[in-house]
Amino acid sequence: MKRAEDEEPWFGIEQEYTLLNALTKWPLGWPKGGYPAPQGPYYCAAGAGLSIARDICEVHYRCCLYAGIAISGVNGEVLPSQWEYQVGPVIGIAGGDQLWMSRYILHRICEMYNVECTFDPKPIPGDWNGAGGHVNYSTNGTRKEGTGWEVIQEHCAKLGKRHAVHIAAYGEGNERRMTGMHETSNMENFAWGVGNRACSIRVGRMVPVDKCGYYEDRRPASNLDPYVVTKLLVETTLLL
């Protein structure tokens, strides 16, 4: 990070997690030994049976704010009892520092509720979404008006050449999540696109219009090591 500080790398990390019954190790709110209705109505939902354990999510959010974590949002996820929070934008190594502390706070909150939190990238096999740790990334070059869009395309070309290196370090068990289904790309292939959730790298729809901005690396798993992932992004796009 020190070698790239002139580029001011910004990170916004999306941390997904799943809440489990501490005794049964089954997702919180799911029928005992069974399954809820198929996923679809749970994403960003409100209401009993759809939004499960919102109180844990909101207590965690408030505790992170109190602790000085740059938490910027929360939302219910596609899998029932799965949630996401976002840390960032933060600069450089602070991305790893803040995400790590936010996880510690989450475990402490879950302890109070006698609930288990897992960062497993595919907590439930089958036709259910996994859990990711998408990383939004930008630099002075990508944020520069007029030329940033060209820099982003150059970054994507560099990332494609080191796809295997990144995948190998993007989280244990990620192969169970990155199958090309459930809003993931296939981990064997690299692709990037505008507004495409099935790509390795997703560029926001307004970036080609504004000619600058950021992009989202959708490959990291929910159990990512944020220090490793942010280091690799900087290394590949700025230092090699």
Disulfide bonds with the S-S distance in Angstrom:
none
